[in-house]
Amino acid sequence: MERRYQDKVVLVTGSSRGIGRCLALRFAEEGARVVIHYFRNGDAARQTAAEAEARGAEVLMVKANLAEEAKVHALFDAVAEHFGRLDVYVHNAASGRNRRALELDVKGWEWTQNVNTRSFLIGAQRAAALMHNGGAMLAISSFGADRVFPYYTSVGASKAAAEALVRYLAVELAPLRINVNAISAGAVETGALEHFPEIEQTWEKIKQKLPYHRMVTADDVAHLALFLCSPQAEMIRGQTVRIDGGITLVLP
């Protein structure tokens, strides 16, 4: 099997669980040296790291609270010290205050923007400096960026901002041969949404609308990510590619 990322250094933020974990393991399978980032889920991160190593990958684990600017820099300092370079940066980590717009507090709003958007900007600035021979950046977004999902106000707004940032970065970084895109993943049933109010009812409504016979999986997102970060996607730049099984094509 072709190993598209042989000896490439890949950082996936929020890679202890869910989509991030799947991404890290898939990059590892294709020969990458992977950076496993986590904040709270140390046991899950260690499990992911062990599985990546079992696939033959060199692994660096870094704990960092992306809500803090200094910790974002510390994450990239660790990458620079250990590997000396970076080839792929995937901004997957996300958090949020699960409130309706009129119930959203400023502290929750700022926390969400700092983790989901500000850290992406700082990360992109630091990653670009480590991509000595070009590279790729990818932001994991969601259909909440341009659709209304219950209790998703803070996260949806942050994802929309991240998608806008992708476009600006794609243009500015093109001369450095760095490609930047986003994936808008819809209806991926992971633990990330389990704390949202009324989530079971929301999932049932989504499943009833699905035009295809199943939900999108983390593996589906990984397939697309591995393509978008590869040389084969060289001319796809500054785009948000939707992967949602067609659910956003269906009228309410």
Secondary structure, 3 states (H helix, E strand, C coil): CCCCCCCCEEEECCCCCHHHHHHHHHHHHCCCEEEEEECCCHHHHHHHHHHHHHCCCCEEEEECCCCCHHHHHHHHHHHHHHHCCCCEEEECCCCCCCCCHHHCCHHHHHHHHHHHHHHHHHHHHHHHHHCCCCEEEEEEEEHHHCCCCCCCHHHHHHHHHHHHHHHHHHHHHHHHCEEEEEEEECCECCHHHCCCCCHHHHHHHHHHHCCCCCCECHHHHHHHHHHHCCHHHCCCCCCEEEECCCHHHCCC
